[in-house]
Amino acid sequence: MSEIRIAIAGVGNCASSLVQGLSFYRQSGEAVGLMHPDLGGYSVGDIHLACAFDVDKRKIGQPVGQAIFTVPNNARVFFPQPEDDGALVHAGPLGDGVAAHLTAPDESQHVEVAEKSRQTDLADVVNILRRTGAQVLLNYLPVGSQQGSEVYAQACLEAHIAMVNCIPVFIASDAQWSRRFADAGLPIIGDDVKSQFGATIVHRLLMALAQQRGITIDSSYQLNVGGNNDFLNMLERGRLKNKKISKTEAVTSQIVGGMDEEHIHIGPSDYIRFLHDNKVCYVRMNARGFGGLPMELDLKLSVEDSPNSAGVVVDAIRCAALGLQHKCGGALTEVSAALMKHPPRQMSDPDAAAAMESWIVRHAPAPAS
Ligand SMILES: NC(=O)c1ccc[n+]([C@@H]2O[C@H](COP(=O)([O-])OP(=O)(O)OC[C@H]3O[C@@H](n4cnc5c(N)ncnc54)[C@H](O)[C@@H]3O)[C@@H](O)[C@H]2O)c1
């Protein structure tokens, strides 16, 4: 199969893990940590960088493989010298991408906003996407970037490329945006990427399992802490509205009849600098079993946050490429249900995984006879 050329909006920690992973898998030929070593004829090593966009002046102008190691990024380094695909970080339009408290210079993980990003607009992004031959754009902007995400979504439509929306701004799950991608014959996968083995999927499966086993769930919470810029950004609670909806619906959608808001609490809870990219999640369930007798569950899950999303994004990129080949316009519903927290249509995880496998089989090239 030929290569897939990607563009990245937001060269933060998630981009760092993904870019390191592309070289790691290309050079090692390893299958460790992958859900699909081969997906529809594509390996992870077939994914190449076309270009990237950021607003931090320490990242702009650098090769992507170097910019990913620039502060304030603090994701774990597991492949220190990624291959150079010739892709550079360009200034992206600032929009609402950076929370005010993140620009304070006394904040050691602050963002240094480049003047150029205040003068860049949609047309510049479209030109760069076209010039560099990008086929799929990944949206990795900070939580709360509604306007910024819409600019990159529009740029995908104008440059005629696919989009993978990894953040909790509703594009794939918004009827109007999804219709615009459908009309353009372009695939979109979204919204808000599920981690490979993270808080959402573990919490969802535990709740579904309890219910399937006849247990009545009275209340549940999921508290998350971490020390990366994603958590620092989320200290501004005003940016969290869609994040909370996305994470809460991802779990309550698995309970037949839903759960009332008063008995479920899910969200990012605090920023703890020394944790760096380590995310710690605490899940609690209060429930009743046979005879109405009480039971409790407390679970702690500790993961490296950014590689945990990259493991899912490498599948989303390859499905987007298959969708492009087959001119699948609009939201890829089965793939989004399997890989995203807020897809256009929620499914149970086993059903979504099976639906995605069948979608891949239907869209993969026939094996050579
Ligand atoms: N497991 C995970 O890590 C996970 C899971 C689900 C969703 N997400 C989401 O993915 C997104 C990226 O996460 P991250 O950890 O890489 O965040 P990050 O804060 O490390 O990176 C965001 C990057 O975007 C840049 N940026 C800000 N405004 C911009 C603009 N207008 N144009 C271009 N770049 C801009 C910032 O300078 C920064 O480099 C977040 O919204 C996060 O919530 C992550």
The ligand as a Gaussian input file, in Angstrom:
#p B3LYP/6-31G(d) Opt

LIG

0 1
 N       -5.066000      10.206000      26.272000
 C       -4.963000      11.462000      25.851000
 O       -3.901000      12.014000      25.958000
 C       -6.167000      12.158000      25.246000
 C       -7.390000      11.482000      25.180000
 C       -8.496000      12.134000      24.642000
 C       -8.384000      13.437000      24.169000
 N       -7.188000      14.090000      24.253000
 C       -7.149000      15.476000      23.776000
 O       -6.148000      15.686000      22.783000
 C       -5.787000      17.077000      22.810000
 C       -4.269000      17.194000      22.776000
 O       -3.738000      16.728000      23.998000
 P       -2.207000      17.029000      24.356000
 O       -1.937000      16.276000      25.611000
 O       -1.339000      16.828000      23.189000
 O       -2.298000      18.605000      24.677000
 P       -1.091000      19.665000      24.738000
 O       -1.596000      20.798000      25.552000
 O        0.165000      18.988000      25.120000
 O       -0.946000      20.130000      23.201000
 C       -1.778000      21.061000      22.562000
 C       -0.944000      21.813000      21.538000
 O       -1.800000      22.657000      20.773000
 C       -1.120000      23.887000      20.541000
 N       -2.122000      24.886000      20.119000
 C       -2.911000      25.687000      20.867000
 N       -3.715000      26.431000      20.061000
 C       -3.412000      26.084000      18.792000
 C       -3.908000      26.504000      17.515000
 N       -4.879000      27.412000      17.405000
 N       -3.373000      25.957000      16.389000
 C       -2.381000      25.011000      16.483000
 N       -1.892000      24.570000      17.679000
 C       -2.401000      25.094000      18.805000
 C       -0.402000      24.152000      21.847000
 O        0.631000      25.088000      21.705000
 C        0.111000      22.733000      22.165000
 O        1.372000      22.507000      21.539000
 C       -6.415000      17.676000      24.062000
 O       -7.606000      18.349000      23.730000
 C       -6.746000      16.439000      24.890000
 O       -7.809000      16.623000      25.804000
 C       -6.075000      13.479000      24.769000

